Amino acid sequence: MNLAELISVTFGLSRNKAGIMIKFVVTKDFKDMSEKAAMLFLKQINMKDNSLLGLATGSSPLGVYKNLIDWNKAGLPDFSAVKTVSLDEYVGLEAADPASYRYFMNDNLFNHINIKKGNTHVPNAASKDIAKETSEYEKRIEMMGGIDIQLLGIGRNGHIGFNEPCDFFERATHLVKLTEDTRQANERFFGTIEDVPKEAITMGIGTIMRARKIVLVSYGENKADAIYQSFFNNTSPMVPASILQYHADVTVVADKAAMSRVLAENVSFNDQI
Ligand code: F6R
């Protein structure tokens, strides 16, 4: 496939093994990906002002948050009734620690929009009682009516949240041991690998699958295998994101580098448009 053909593929559908359509929005680059994914959140909040948003950290959602901040400053979306739940948090880090995901969410989104901080939820992984925290987090999501739209990134090993490759799919929010690959990928936020926590609290695969709508964002060639394995191969807990093939409303917004393996393999992509 030459470049012109590649750029012309901006939207695709693929029927997964469960017979469900997965929507792919193939974007030029990170900026384009961020705008298109942010539009889906704008639409959701405009449609339901007290939506419960599931949010992710890491590099992939940064541009989505930047757009939402800019648009919020310009008037819409209005976050005053919005509630959020974050996917995960490192064990042992206090909210004030700049490497914590609570700090990340405040710094990259909440501090810049008209959301009520009390409506934003991140697992408290500094808690002395992690088991209690995980079960209460799950209950809190249910009590708020469930997640309306969940934003996801994807790990190079196919993880979503911090659900690492494993021999079964976890149902609920739980404590997880991070793989070395994940710790290395996140070293950039800490300075040295020794400083990267070894454990985290994460929503389970079940928690994510109960979200009504899922938007997965991905950019860069180092995600090309993960995208291919997750959406165009067998479903397996060894590739946690592959479970999304069984979700009824998934949109993958990925740049052409992240989609490069799918496009190169010429799999049954775009044949359902
Ligand atoms: C973050 C998270 C992770 C990341 C994934 C990709 O809350 O849950 O699953 O989405 O590790 O990270 P980036 O976007 O930094 O490549």
Residues whose N, C-alpha, C, O or C-beta is under 5 A from the ligand:
A	BS01	F6R	A56 T57 G58 S59 S60 P61 L87 D88 L152 G153 I154 G155 H159 I160 G161 F162
